[in-house]
Amino acid sequence: MMVNHQHDPSHTGAIIVDHGSQRSESNAMLEAFVERFRRDSPYSIVQPAHMELAEPSISTAFDCCVQQGAHRVVVIPYFLLPGRHWDKDIPALTKAAASQHPDVPFLVGAPIGLHPMMIAVIQARLDHCIAHAEDRATKCEICIDTDRCVWETASPPPQ
């Protein structure tokens, strides 16, 4: 069904959804990203959601968007590549959430995929990891409390 609406960021709810994790640190990273996105984009109604394993759920985020004045909702998967979650799970969860708001149209957008900006993102991460491993940079926000991003060598297989 095609719904014709003028693009209006002030009345468009955006839900940025990841898989969800049992690790609270991972879930907190999505919340931090969503906060940055809200601050730096024209969208003021932006909610994080986790597909499973953590709250807020897509349903909770959808309700929050509507309560904040969203006239429509776009769900953006914070996933790199399309797969079953994008093809089946997220649309089903979104449709169930939207059933509580039958006058609010929604769409599930595409994952990040082959977006041209990903080249710059991967290049920046690669350069930073090497610089850190060579003691030319501090740890990134992901590795700060870990022993990751260090040069290693594998032990030879047992004889």
TINU-547539 format. One record per atom (N, C-alpha, C, O): residue number from 1; residue in one letter; atom name; x, y, z. Coordinates in nm, 4 decimals. Example, Ala and Ser with C-alpha at 12.3 -4.5 7.8 and 13.67 -1.06 7.14 Angstrom:
// TINU-547539
1|a|N|1.3190|-0.5690|0.7800
1|a|CA|1.2300|-0.4500|0.7800
1|a|C|1.3200|-0.3300|0.7800
1|a|O|1.4236|-0.3319|0.8465
2|s|N|1.2850|-0.2250|0.7080
2|s|CA|1.3670|-0.1060|0.7140
2|s|C|1.2900|0.0030|0.7870
2|s|O|1.3409|0.1138|0.8039
//
This chain:
// TINU-547539
1|m|N|0.0846|-0.1178|0.0000
1|m|CA|0.0000|0.0000|0.0000
1|m|C|0.0887|0.1235|0.0000
1|m|O|0.1774|0.1363|0.0844
2|m|N|0.0659|0.2123|-0.0920
2|m|CA|0.1456|0.3334|-0.1010
2|m|C|0.0735|0.4460|-0.0276
2|m|O|-0.0423|0.4757|-0.0566
3|v|N|0.1422|0.5079|0.0669
3|v|CA|0.0873|0.6186|0.1423
3|v|C|0.1677|0.7416|0.1039
3|v|O|0.2902|0.7419|0.1154
4|n|N|0.1003|0.8452|0.0588
4|n|CA|0.1691|0.9657|0.0151
4|n|C|0.1689|1.0682|0.1280
4|n|O|0.0648|1.1250|0.1611
5|h|N|0.2835|1.0910|0.1855
5|h|CA|0.2997|1.1903|0.2916
5|h|C|0.4167|1.2791|0.2561
5|h|O|0.5178|1.2326|0.2034
6|q|N|0.4029|1.4056|0.2850
6|q|CA|0.5168|1.4967|0.2692
6|q|C|0.6223|1.4596|0.3733
6|q|O|0.5904|1.4235|0.4866
7|h|N|0.7468|1.4693|0.3326
7|h|CA|0.8548|1.4393|0.4266
7|h|C|0.8625|1.5499|0.5307
7|h|O|0.8833|1.6664|0.4968
8|d|N|0.8460|1.5144|0.6546
8|d|CA|0.8496|1.6104|0.7651
8|d|C|0.9246|1.5466|0.8813
8|d|O|0.8665|1.4709|0.9589
9|p|N|1.0548|1.5773|0.8935
9|p|CA|1.1325|1.5152|1.0019
9|p|C|1.0763|1.5412|1.1416
9|p|O|1.0971|1.4605|1.2322
10|s|N|1.0060|1.6521|1.1598
10|s|CA|0.9551|1.6829|1.2937
10|s|C|0.8380|1.5935|1.3346
10|s|O|0.8055|1.5848|1.4530
11|h|N|0.7747|1.5273|1.2380
11|h|CA|0.6641|1.4369|1.2693
11|h|C|0.6901|1.2943|1.2221
11|h|O|0.5983|1.2128|1.2130
12|t|N|0.8157|1.2657|1.1925
12|t|CA|0.8546|1.1305|1.1535
12|t|C|0.9323|1.0680|1.2684
12|t|O|1.0359|1.1198|1.3100
13|g|N|0.8821|0.9577|1.3186
13|g|CA|0.9541|0.8844|1.4221
13|g|C|1.0560|0.7931|1.3563
13|g|O|1.0267|0.7292|1.2552
14|a|N|1.1735|0.7869|1.4125
14|a|CA|1.2786|0.6976|1.3632
14|a|C|1.3149|0.6015|1.4762
14|a|O|1.3458|0.6425|1.5880
15|i|N|1.3101|0.4746|1.4439
15|i|CA|1.3525|0.3719|1.5389
15|i|C|1.4764|0.3065|1.4803
15|i|O|1.4723|0.2513|1.3703
16|i|N|1.5850|0.3127|1.5532
16|i|CA|1.7083|0.2482|1.5101
16|i|C|1.7204|0.1201|1.5920
16|i|O|1.7355|0.1232|1.7141
17|v|N|1.7133|0.0076|1.5211
17|v|CA|1.7031|-0.1215|1.5891
17|v|C|1.8248|-0.2090|1.5603
17|v|O|1.8665|-0.2254|1.4457
18|d|N|1.8800|-0.2642|1.6674
18|d|CA|1.9862|-0.3637|1.6529
18|d|C|1.9318|-0.4987|1.6981
18|d|O|1.8135|-0.5120|1.7292
19|h|N|2.0181|-0.5967|1.7013
19|h|CA|1.9744|-0.7304|1.7412
19|h|C|1.9360|-0.7341|1.8877
19|h|O|1.8353|-0.7945|1.9245
20|g|N|2.0155|-0.6700|1.9709
20|g|CA|2.0005|-0.6804|2.1152
20|g|C|2.1020|-0.7790|2.1675
20|g|O|2.1386|-0.8743|2.0986
21|s|N|2.1471|-0.7566|2.2881
21|s|CA|2.2526|-0.8390|2.3446
21|s|C|2.2270|-0.8643|2.4920
21|s|O|2.1572|-0.7876|2.5583
22|q|N|2.2836|-0.9716|2.5421
22|q|CA|2.2814|-0.9946|2.6859
22|q|C|2.3859|-0.9078|2.7548
22|q|O|2.3832|-0.8915|2.8768
23|r|N|2.4787|-0.8515|2.6759
23|r|CA|2.5809|-0.7611|2.7301
23|r|C|2.5254|-0.6193|2.7366
23|r|O|2.4975|-0.5588|2.6331
24|s|N|2.5095|-0.5670|2.8553
24|s|CA|2.4543|-0.4322|2.8700
24|s|C|2.5417|-0.3279|2.8008
24|s|O|2.4910|-0.2261|2.7539
25|e|N|2.6738|-0.3527|2.7941
25|e|CA|2.7635|-0.2579|2.7289
25|e|C|2.7297|-0.2442|2.5803
25|e|O|2.7362|-0.1343|2.5251
26|s|N|2.6947|-0.3526|2.5172
26|s|CA|2.6576|-0.3481|2.3753
26|s|C|2.5277|-0.2709|2.3560
26|s|O|2.5173|-0.1885|2.2651
27|n|N|2.4299|-0.2968|2.4401
27|n|CA|2.3028|-0.2258|2.4303
27|n|C|2.3216|-0.0767|2.4573
27|n|O|2.2558|0.0064|2.3947
28|a|N|2.4102|-0.0429|2.5490
28|a|CA|2.4372|0.0975|2.5792
28|a|C|2.5003|0.1689|2.4595
28|a|O|2.4791|0.2888|2.4409
29|m|N|2.5776|0.0965|2.3783
29|m|CA|2.6374|0.1584|2.2600
29|m|C|2.5309|0.2009|2.1600
29|m|O|2.5432|0.3062|2.0975
30|l|N|2.4260|0.1198|2.1442
30|l|CA|2.3174|0.1612|2.0556
30|l|C|2.2518|0.2879|2.1101
30|l|O|2.2240|0.3809|2.0343
31|e|N|2.2273|0.2920|2.2395
31|e|CA|2.1657|0.4101|2.2992
31|e|C|2.2530|0.5343|2.2789
31|e|O|2.2013|0.6427|2.2517
32|a|N|2.3844|0.5188|2.2919
32|a|CA|2.4753|0.6315|2.2686
32|a|C|2.4710|0.6757|2.1224
32|a|O|2.4711|0.7953|2.0932
33|f|N|2.4671|0.5786|2.0307
33|f|CA|2.4584|0.6129|1.8894
33|f|C|2.3281|0.6874|1.8600
33|f|O|2.3287|0.7886|1.7899
34|v|N|2.2174|0.6377|1.9132
34|v|CA|2.0881|0.7015|1.8891
34|v|C|2.0871|0.8432|1.9437
34|v|O|2.0313|0.9332|1.8810
35|e|N|2.1475|0.8641|2.0583
35|e|CA|2.1543|0.9990|2.1160
35|e|C|2.2323|1.0927|2.0234
35|e|O|2.1908|1.2064|2.0013
36|r|N|2.3443|1.0460|1.9695
36|r|CA|2.4216|1.1265|1.8735
36|r|C|2.3410|1.1541|1.7475
36|r|O|2.3401|1.2662|1.6965
37|f|N|2.2733|1.0514|1.6977
37|f|CA|2.1923|1.0677|1.5770
37|f|C|2.0839|1.1733|1.6006
37|f|O|2.0634|1.2614|1.5171
38|r|N|2.0159|1.1644|1.7123
38|r|CA|1.9101|1.2600|1.7463
38|r|C|1.9665|1.4016|1.7517
38|r|O|1.9044|1.4956|1.7021
39|r|N|2.0829|1.4162|1.8113
39|r|CA|2.1459|1.5478|1.8257
39|r|C|2.1897|1.6056|1.6912
39|r|O|2.1775|1.7259|1.6685
40|d|N|2.2409|1.5199|1.6016
40|d|CA|2.3040|1.5678|1.4785
40|d|C|2.2172|1.5557|1.3534
40|d|O|2.2633|1.5903|1.2447
41|s|N|2.0943|1.5082|1.3650
41|s|CA|2.0083|1.4918|1.2479
41|s|C|1.8861|1.5828|1.2623
41|s|O|1.8628|1.6383|1.3696
42|p|N|1.8090|1.5981|1.1563
42|p|CA|1.6879|1.6803|1.1668
42|p|C|1.5721|1.6080|1.2355
42|p|O|1.4661|1.6671|1.2565
43|y|N|1.5913|1.4805|1.2706
43|y|CA|1.4858|1.4032|1.3348
43|y|C|1.4933|1.4188|1.4857
43|y|O|1.5963|1.3903|1.5467
44|s|N|1.3849|1.4637|1.5451
44|s|CA|1.3840|1.4808|1.6908
44|s|C|1.3171|1.3644|1.7618
44|s|O|1.3391|1.3434|1.8811
45|i|N|1.2354|1.2882|1.6894
45|i|CA|1.1675|1.1724|1.7486
45|i|C|1.2456|1.0485|1.7062
45|i|O|1.2186|0.9889|1.6020
46|v|N|1.3425|1.0112|1.7885
46|v|CA|1.4315|0.8997|1.7561
46|v|C|1.4411|0.8103|1.8789
46|v|O|1.4676|0.8573|1.9896
47|q|N|1.4195|0.6823|1.8580
47|q|CA|1.4221|0.5867|1.9677
47|q|C|1.5122|0.4684|1.9340
47|q|O|1.5157|0.4238|1.8193
48|p|N|1.5851|0.4173|2.0332
48|p|CA|1.6577|0.2917|2.0134
48|p|C|1.5619|0.1750|2.0362
48|p|O|1.4628|0.1876|2.1081
49|a|N|1.5928|0.0624|1.9744
49|a|CA|1.5160|-0.0599|2.0005
49|a|C|1.6065|-0.1795|1.9757
49|a|O|1.7000|-0.1741|1.8959
50|h|N|1.5764|-0.2858|2.0453
50|h|CA|1.6474|-0.4118|2.0280
50|h|C|1.5461|-0.5143|1.9788
50|h|O|1.4352|-0.5245|2.0313
51|m|N|1.5858|-0.5891|1.8784
51|m|CA|1.4970|-0.6888|1.8216
51|m|C|1.4614|-0.7958|1.9255
51|m|O|1.3478|-0.8426|1.9308
52|e|N|1.5583|-0.8332|2.0068
52|e|CA|1.5355|-0.9324|2.1116
52|e|C|1.6434|-0.9178|2.2191
52|e|O|1.7392|-0.8423|2.2017
53|l|N|1.6280|-0.9879|2.3263
53|l|CA|1.7256|-1.0003|2.4354
53|l|C|1.7376|-0.8787|2.5258
53|l|O|1.8000|-0.8879|2.6315
54|a|N|1.6800|-0.7649|2.4879
54|a|CA|1.6953|-0.6449|2.5707
54|a|C|1.5801|-0.5491|2.5432
54|a|O|1.5091|-0.5618|2.4434
55|e|N|1.5636|-0.4562|2.6307
55|e|CA|1.4652|-0.3488|2.6159
55|e|C|1.5400|-0.2192|2.5872
55|e|O|1.6546|-0.2038|2.6294
56|p|N|1.4777|-0.1268|2.5171
56|p|CA|1.3397|-0.1274|2.4728
56|p|C|1.3190|-0.2126|2.3481
56|p|O|1.4086|-0.2273|2.2649
57|s|N|1.2008|-0.2672|2.3377
57|s|CA|1.1627|-0.3470|2.2216
57|s|C|1.1176|-0.2544|2.1091
57|s|O|1.1032|-0.1339|2.1295
58|i|N|1.0958|-0.3099|1.9924
58|i|CA|1.0416|-0.2319|1.8812
58|i|C|0.9043|-0.1781|1.9187
58|i|O|0.8713|-0.0641|1.8858
59|s|N|0.8247|-0.2583|1.9865
59|s|CA|0.6910|-0.2149|2.0282
59|s|C|0.6982|-0.0960|2.1235
59|s|O|0.6242|0.0011|2.1075
60|t|N|0.7859|-0.1033|2.2213
60|t|CA|0.8025|0.0074|2.3163
60|t|C|0.8501|0.1328|2.2444
60|t|O|0.7997|0.2421|2.2702
61|a|N|0.9469|0.1179|2.1545
61|a|CA|0.9990|0.2329|2.0805
61|a|C|0.8914|0.2929|1.9906
61|a|O|0.8819|0.4151|1.9789
62|f|N|0.8103|0.2086|1.9270
62|f|CA|0.7024|0.2576|1.8403
62|f|C|0.6037|0.3399|1.9236
62|f|O|0.5647|0.4496|1.8836
63|d|N|0.5634|0.2865|2.0392
63|d|CA|0.4731|0.3599|2.1282
63|d|C|0.5323|0.4953|2.1668
63|d|O|0.4619|0.5963|2.1667
64|c|N|0.6609|0.4978|2.1997
64|c|CA|0.7274|0.6234|2.2385
64|c|C|0.7251|0.7243|2.1244
64|c|O|0.7017|0.8430|2.1469
65|c|N|0.7489|0.6784|2.0035
65|c|CA|0.7461|0.7687|1.8875
65|c|C|0.6086|0.8330|1.8727
65|c|O|0.5979|0.9541|1.8531
66|v|N|0.5043|0.7521|1.8821
66|v|CA|0.3675|0.8039|1.8681
66|v|C|0.3361|0.9005|1.9822
66|v|O|0.2758|1.0054|1.9600
67|q|N|0.3771|0.8651|2.1048
67|q|CA|0.3523|0.9533|2.2190
67|q|C|0.4228|1.0877|2.2033
67|q|O|0.3769|1.1887|2.2567
68|q|N|0.5340|1.0890|2.1302
68|q|CA|0.6074|1.2135|2.1078
68|q|C|0.5572|1.2916|1.9863
68|q|O|0.6124|1.3965|1.9531
69|g|N|0.4537|1.2415|1.9204
69|g|CA|0.3932|1.3154|1.8108
69|g|C|0.4246|1.2664|1.6715
69|g|O|0.3982|1.3375|1.5745
70|a|N|0.4802|1.1469|1.6581
70|a|CA|0.5103|1.0942|1.5249
70|a|C|0.3810|1.0640|1.4497
70|a|O|0.2903|1.0001|1.5030
71|h|N|0.3742|1.1105|1.3264
71|h|CA|0.2603|1.0816|1.2390
71|h|C|0.2900|0.9613|1.1501
71|h|O|0.2002|0.9063|1.0863
72|r|N|0.4164|0.9212|1.1468
72|r|CA|0.4609|0.8018|1.0755
72|r|C|0.5916|0.7569|1.1396
72|r|O|0.6589|0.8349|1.2069
73|v|N|0.6266|0.6307|1.1182
73|v|CA|0.7447|0.5747|1.1836
73|v|C|0.8278|0.4972|1.0813
73|v|O|0.7755|0.4185|1.0024
74|v|N|0.9587|0.5221|1.0854
74|v|CA|1.0536|0.4501|1.0010
74|v|C|1.1458|0.3705|1.0929
74|v|O|1.2059|0.4251|1.1854
75|v|N|1.1557|0.2424|1.0661
75|v|CA|1.2433|0.1550|1.1436
75|v|C|1.3669|0.1285|1.0588
75|v|O|1.3574|0.0754|0.9482
76|i|N|1.4819|0.1659|1.1114
76|i|CA|1.6084|0.1488|1.0406
76|i|C|1.6912|0.0423|1.1126
76|i|O|1.7301|0.0619|1.2277
77|p|N|1.7183|-0.0694|1.0463
77|p|CA|1.8020|-0.1723|1.1083
77|p|C|1.9476|-0.1254|1.1187
77|p|O|2.0068|-0.0812|1.0202
78|y|N|2.0028|-0.1356|1.2369
78|y|CA|2.1440|-0.1060|1.2593
78|y|C|2.2204|-0.2362|1.2349
78|y|O|2.2864|-0.2901|1.3238
79|f|N|2.2089|-0.2846|1.1110
79|f|CA|2.2681|-0.4092|1.0662
79|f|C|2.3497|-0.3771|0.9420
79|f|O|2.3152|-0.2860|0.8667
80|l|N|2.4558|-0.4499|0.9205
80|l|CA|2.5361|-0.4272|0.8013
80|l|C|2.4709|-0.4831|0.6757
80|l|O|2.4654|-0.4148|0.5734
81|l|N|2.4219|-0.6049|0.6818
81|l|CA|2.3772|-0.6724|0.5610
81|l|C|2.2352|-0.7259|0.5765
81|l|O|2.1914|-0.7545|0.6879
82|p|N|2.1631|-0.7396|0.4648
82|p|CA|2.0287|-0.7958|0.4734
82|p|C|2.0352|-0.9445|0.5086
82|p|O|2.1283|-1.0153|0.4703
83|g|N|1.9370|-0.9879|0.5799
83|g|CA|1.9265|-1.1278|0.6190
83|g|C|1.7875|-1.1528|0.6728
83|g|O|1.6963|-1.0730|0.6512
84|r|N|1.7716|-1.2624|0.7421
84|r|CA|1.6395|-1.3014|0.7922
84|r|C|1.5801|-1.1969|0.8864
84|r|O|1.4601|-1.1701|0.8812
85|h|N|1.6625|-1.1383|0.9715
85|h|CA|1.6086|-1.0384|1.0652
85|h|C|1.5476|-0.9208|0.9891
85|h|O|1.4404|-0.8721|1.0249
86|w|N|1.6163|-0.8753|0.8838
86|w|CA|1.5648|-0.7639|0.8044
86|w|C|1.4469|-0.8079|0.7183
86|w|O|1.3499|-0.7339|0.7024
87|d|N|1.4556|-0.9263|0.6641
87|d|CA|1.3546|-0.9750|0.5704
87|d|C|1.2255|-1.0171|0.6399
87|d|O|1.1168|-0.9956|0.5863
88|k|N|1.2361|-1.0768|0.7584
88|k|CA|1.1181|-1.1342|0.8224
88|k|C|1.0932|-1.0817|0.9646
88|k|O|0.9846|-1.0321|0.9945
89|d|N|1.1938|-1.0927|1.0512
89|d|CA|1.1715|-1.0676|1.1933
89|d|C|1.1354|-0.9224|1.2247
89|d|O|1.0351|-0.8964|1.2912
90|i|N|1.2159|-0.8289|1.1776
90|i|CA|1.1900|-0.6879|1.2081
90|i|C|1.0586|-0.6410|1.1462
90|i|O|0.9828|-0.5716|1.2139
91|p|N|1.0276|-0.6757|1.0195
91|p|CA|0.8960|-0.6366|0.9674
91|p|C|0.7795|-0.6939|1.0494
91|p|O|0.6806|-0.6244|1.0725
92|a|N|0.7905|-0.8185|1.0928
92|a|CA|0.6824|-0.8791|1.1720
92|a|C|0.6673|-0.8091|1.3067
92|a|O|0.5555|-0.7803|1.3494
93|l|N|0.7785|-0.7816|1.3736
93|l|CA|0.7735|-0.7127|1.5027
93|l|C|0.7199|-0.5701|1.4864
93|l|O|0.6458|-0.5209|1.5715
94|t|N|0.7577|-0.5049|1.3771
94|t|CA|0.7104|-0.3684|1.3520
94|t|C|0.5606|-0.3684|1.3226
94|t|O|0.4872|-0.2831|1.3726
95|k|N|0.5160|-0.4625|1.2427
95|k|CA|0.3729|-0.4709|1.2104
95|k|C|0.2912|-0.4959|1.3378
95|k|O|0.1844|-0.4374|1.3558
96|a|N|0.3410|-0.5817|1.4247
96|a|CA|0.2708|-0.6076|1.5511
96|a|C|0.2661|-0.4808|1.6364
96|a|O|0.1633|-0.4504|1.6968
97|a|N|0.3764|-0.4075|1.6414
97|a|CA|0.3799|-0.2822|1.7185
97|a|C|0.2852|-0.1796|1.6585
97|a|O|0.2154|-0.1092|1.7314
98|a|N|0.2824|-0.1708|1.5257
98|a|CA|0.1976|-0.0733|1.4577
98|a|C|0.0493|-0.1051|1.4723
98|a|O|-0.0345|-0.0159|1.4583
99|s|N|0.0160|-0.2298|1.5001
99|s|CA|-0.1251|-0.2665|1.5137
99|s|C|-0.1920|-0.1917|1.6294
99|s|O|-0.3143|-0.1781|1.6320
100|q|N|-0.1131|-0.1440|1.7237
100|q|CA|-0.1661|-0.0639|1.8344
100|q|C|-0.1918|0.0809|1.7931
100|q|O|-0.2523|0.1580|1.8676
101|h|N|-0.1448|0.1171|1.6728
101|h|CA|-0.1573|0.2541|1.6218
101|h|C|-0.1982|0.2466|1.4740
101|h|O|-0.1190|0.2819|1.3866
102|p|N|-0.3200|0.2015|1.4456
102|p|CA|-0.3588|0.1722|1.3069
102|p|C|-0.3583|0.2920|1.2123
102|p|O|-0.3593|0.2724|1.0908
103|d|N|-0.3567|0.4137|1.2626
103|d|CA|-0.3553|0.5314|1.1757
103|d|C|-0.2144|0.5829|1.1495
103|d|O|-0.1974|0.6844|1.0820
104|v|N|-0.1135|0.5146|1.2018
104|v|CA|0.0250|0.5590|1.1864
104|v|C|0.0951|0.4683|1.0855
104|v|O|0.1233|0.3524|1.1157
105|p|N|0.1235|0.5206|0.9649
105|p|CA|0.1950|0.4383|0.8674
105|p|C|0.3392|0.4152|0.9112
105|p|O|0.3963|0.4946|0.9860
106|f|N|0.3967|0.3059|0.8637
106|f|CA|0.5348|0.2716|0.8999
106|f|C|0.6035|0.2095|0.7808
106|f|O|0.5395|0.1625|0.6868
107|l|N|0.7337|0.2104|0.7868
107|l|CA|0.8133|0.1346|0.6908
107|l|C|0.9386|0.0862|0.7588
107|l|O|0.9882|0.1483|0.8528
108|v|N|0.9897|-0.0261|0.7103
108|v|CA|1.1175|-0.0795|0.7570
108|v|C|1.2187|-0.0483|0.6479
108|v|O|1.2078|-0.0980|0.5358
109|g|N|1.3174|0.0343|0.6813
109|g|CA|1.4200|0.0722|0.5855
109|g|C|1.5237|-0.0376|0.5675
109|g|O|1.5176|-0.1436|0.6298
110|a|N|1.6174|-0.0087|0.4814
110|a|CA|1.7233|-0.1047|0.4488
110|a|C|1.8363|-0.0998|0.5512
110|a|O|1.8583|0.0034|0.6147
111|p|N|1.9073|-0.2102|0.5674
111|p|CA|2.0285|-0.2070|0.6500
111|p|C|2.1374|-0.1254|0.5796
111|p|O|2.1189|-0.0809|0.4663
112|i|N|2.2481|-0.1067|0.6458
112|i|CA|2.3554|-0.0215|0.5947
112|i|C|2.4102|-0.0731|0.4624
112|i|O|2.4300|0.0051|0.3694
113|g|N|2.4345|-0.2007|0.4527
113|g|CA|2.4730|-0.2620|0.3258
113|g|C|2.5956|-0.2018|0.2599
113|g|O|2.6978|-0.1783|0.3245
114|l|N|2.5837|-0.1772|0.1306
114|l|CA|2.6954|-0.1287|0.0505
114|l|C|2.6974|0.0232|0.0399
114|l|O|2.7493|0.0778|-0.0575
115|h|N|2.6426|0.0905|0.1371
115|h|CA|2.6410|0.2364|0.1340
115|h|C|2.7831|0.2882|0.1122
115|h|O|2.8761|0.2416|0.1780
116|p|N|2.8013|0.3836|0.0211
116|p|CA|2.9368|0.4306|-0.0120
116|p|C|3.0155|0.4850|0.1079
116|p|O|3.1385|0.4792|0.1077
117|m|N|2.9479|0.5371|0.2089
117|m|CA|3.0195|0.5911|0.3250
117|m|C|3.0847|0.4813|0.4087
117|m|O|3.1715|0.5104|0.4910
118|m|N|3.0446|0.3561|0.3891
118|m|CA|3.1038|0.2466|0.4659
118|m|C|3.2518|0.2298|0.4349
118|m|O|3.3275|0.1842|0.5206
119|i|N|3.2943|0.2653|0.3156
119|i|CA|3.4372|0.2571|0.2821
119|i|C|3.5166|0.3480|0.3749
119|i|O|3.6199|0.3076|0.4283
120|a|N|3.4690|0.4700|0.3942
120|a|CA|3.5377|0.5639|0.4837
120|a|C|3.5330|0.5152|0.6283
120|a|O|3.6306|0.5300|0.7020
121|v|N|3.4207|0.4574|0.6691
121|v|CA|3.4075|0.4069|0.8062
121|v|C|3.5067|0.2935|0.8310
121|v|O|3.5780|0.2941|0.9314
122|i|N|3.5114|0.1962|0.7397
122|i|CA|3.6031|0.0824|0.7561
122|i|C|3.7481|0.1291|0.7500
122|i|O|3.8316|0.0824|0.8275
123|q|N|3.7785|0.2205|0.6587
123|q|CA|3.9150|0.2734|0.6490
123|q|C|3.9562|0.3431|0.7783
123|q|O|4.0681|0.3247|0.8261
124|a|N|3.8663|0.4226|0.8344
124|a|CA|3.8975|0.4924|0.9591
124|a|C|3.9196|0.3941|1.0733
124|a|O|4.0118|0.4113|1.1530
125|r|N|3.8354|0.2909|1.0818
125|r|CA|3.8515|0.1927|1.1891
125|r|C|3.9819|0.1162|1.1723
125|r|O|4.0558|0.0970|1.2688
126|l|N|4.0104|0.0722|1.0496
126|l|CA|4.1335|-0.0012|1.0203
126|l|C|4.2562|0.0827|1.0581
126|l|O|4.3464|0.0340|1.1263
127|d|N|4.2592|0.2078|1.0139
127|d|CA|4.3724|0.2968|1.0439
127|d|C|4.3886|0.3179|1.1934
127|d|O|4.5007|0.3176|1.2443
128|h|N|4.2773|0.3363|1.2646
128|h|CA|4.2859|0.3607|1.4085
128|h|C|4.3346|0.2358|1.4828
128|h|O|4.4167|0.2458|1.5740
129|c|N|4.2843|0.1196|1.4442
129|c|CA|4.3276|-0.0041|1.5113
129|c|C|4.4773|-0.0270|1.4927
129|c|O|4.5465|-0.0653|1.5871
130|i|N|4.5270|-0.0038|1.3729
130|i|CA|4.6708|-0.0188|1.3485
130|i|C|4.7486|0.0840|1.4291
130|i|O|4.8498|0.0508|1.4907
131|a|N|4.7026|0.2077|1.4292
131|a|CA|4.7720|0.3126|1.5047
131|a|C|4.7752|0.2789|1.6537
131|a|O|4.8771|0.2998|1.7196
132|h|N|4.6664|0.2278|1.7063
132|h|CA|4.6662|0.1891|1.8475
132|h|C|4.7636|0.0744|1.8728
132|h|O|4.8401|0.0776|1.9693
133|a|N|4.7609|-0.0262|1.7868
133|a|CA|4.8495|-0.1417|1.8044
133|a|C|4.9958|-0.1010|1.7960
133|a|O|5.0823|-0.1679|1.8525
134|e|N|5.0237|0.0076|1.7263
134|e|CA|5.1608|0.0584|1.7135
134|e|C|5.1900|0.1724|1.8122
134|e|O|5.2882|0.2449|1.7961
135|d|N|5.1046|0.1878|1.9141
135|d|CA|5.1207|0.2894|2.0190
135|d|C|5.1225|0.4318|1.9649
135|d|O|5.1907|0.5183|2.0199
136|r|N|5.0487|0.4564|1.8586
136|r|CA|5.0371|0.5909|1.8042
136|r|C|4.8992|0.6511|1.8289
136|r|O|4.8736|0.7648|1.7895
137|a|N|4.8106|0.5766|1.8934
137|a|CA|4.6754|0.6258|1.9218
137|a|C|4.6227|0.5569|2.0464
137|a|O|4.6670|0.4478|2.0824
138|t|N|4.5276|0.6221|2.1113
138|t|CA|4.4620|0.5609|2.2265
138|t|C|4.3604|0.4581|2.1774
138|t|O|4.3300|0.4513|2.0584
139|k|N|4.3095|0.3800|2.2687
139|k|CA|4.2067|0.2822|2.2326
139|k|C|4.0806|0.3555|2.1876
139|k|O|4.0499|0.4647|2.2355
140|c|N|4.0087|0.2937|2.0952
140|c|CA|3.8819|0.3505|2.0501
140|c|C|3.7739|0.3249|2.1553
140|c|O|3.7982|0.2572|2.2552
141|e|N|3.6562|0.3789|2.1322
141|e|CA|3.5448|0.3654|2.2265
141|e|C|3.4996|0.2204|2.2432
141|e|O|3.4390|0.1871|2.3451
142|i|N|3.5268|0.1353|2.1480
142|i|CA|3.4870|-0.0051|2.1582
142|i|C|3.5853|-0.0825|2.2455
142|i|O|3.5440|-0.1653|2.3267
143|c|N|3.7135|-0.0565|2.2298
143|c|CA|3.8194|-0.1355|2.2944
143|c|C|3.8656|-0.0802|2.4289
143|c|O|3.9529|-0.1395|2.4923
144|i|N|3.8109|0.0288|2.4727
144|i|CA|3.8619|0.1003|2.5893
144|i|C|3.8839|0.0102|2.7116
144|i|O|3.9857|0.0244|2.7794
145|d|N|3.7947|-0.0788|2.7408
145|d|CA|3.8075|-0.1641|2.8597
145|d|C|3.8406|-0.3085|2.8229
145|d|O|3.8021|-0.4016|2.8937
146|t|N|3.9118|-0.3266|2.7123
146|t|CA|3.9453|-0.4615|2.6676
146|t|C|4.0958|-0.4723|2.6428
146|t|O|4.1693|-0.3740|2.6525
147|d|N|4.1388|-0.5921|2.6111
147|d|CA|4.2787|-0.6125|2.5710
147|d|C|4.2858|-0.6394|2.4206
147|d|O|4.3738|-0.7119|2.3744
148|r|N|4.1936|-0.5812|2.3449
148|r|CA|4.1850|-0.6024|2.2019
148|r|C|4.2714|-0.5013|2.1268
148|r|O|4.3285|-0.4096|2.1858
149|c|N|4.2792|-0.5204|1.9956
149|c|CA|4.3566|-0.4340|1.9053
149|c|C|4.5046|-0.4323|1.9429
149|c|O|4.5655|-0.3265|1.9590
150|v|N|4.5602|-0.5519|1.9561
150|v|CA|4.7043|-0.5684|1.9759
150|v|C|4.7524|-0.6711|1.8743
150|v|O|4.6785|-0.7626|1.8378
151|w|N|4.8745|-0.6559|1.8295
151|w|CA|4.9296|-0.7544|1.7358
151|w|C|4.9466|-0.8867|1.8082
151|w|O|4.9960|-0.8902|1.9209
152|e|N|4.9063|-0.9946|1.7449
152|e|CA|4.9193|-1.1288|1.8012
152|e|C|4.9776|-1.2209|1.6953
152|e|O|4.9747|-1.1909|1.5760
153|t|N|5.0297|-1.3315|1.7404
153|t|CA|5.0671|-1.4395|1.6487
153|t|C|5.0074|-1.5679|1.7043
153|t|O|4.9963|-1.5857|1.8256
154|a|N|4.9702|-1.6545|1.6159
154|a|CA|4.9103|-1.7809|1.6575
154|a|C|5.0211|-1.8803|1.6910
154|a|O|5.1278|-1.8802|1.6295
155|s|N|4.9935|-1.9640|1.7888
155|s|CA|5.0875|-2.0722|1.8207
155|s|C|5.0846|-2.1743|1.7100
155|s|O|4.9794|-2.1969|1.6500
156|p|N|5.1959|-2.2360|1.6814
156|p|CA|5.1938|-2.3423|1.5790
156|p|C|5.1049|-2.4564|1.6265
156|p|O|5.0927|-2.4802|1.7466
157|p|N|5.0432|-2.5266|1.5327
157|p|CA|4.9576|-2.6389|1.5737
157|p|C|5.0405|-2.7475|1.6428
157|p|O|5.1581|-2.7665|1.6117
158|p|N|4.9779|-2.8180|1.7364
158|p|CA|5.0515|-2.9236|1.8061
158|p|C|5.0994|-3.0313|1.7074
158|p|O|5.0321|-3.0618|1.6089
159|q|N|5.2151|-3.0866|1.7359
159|q|CA|5.2740|-3.1907|1.6479
159|q|C|5.2178|-3.3252|1.6807
159|q|O|5.2548|-3.4245|1.6180
//
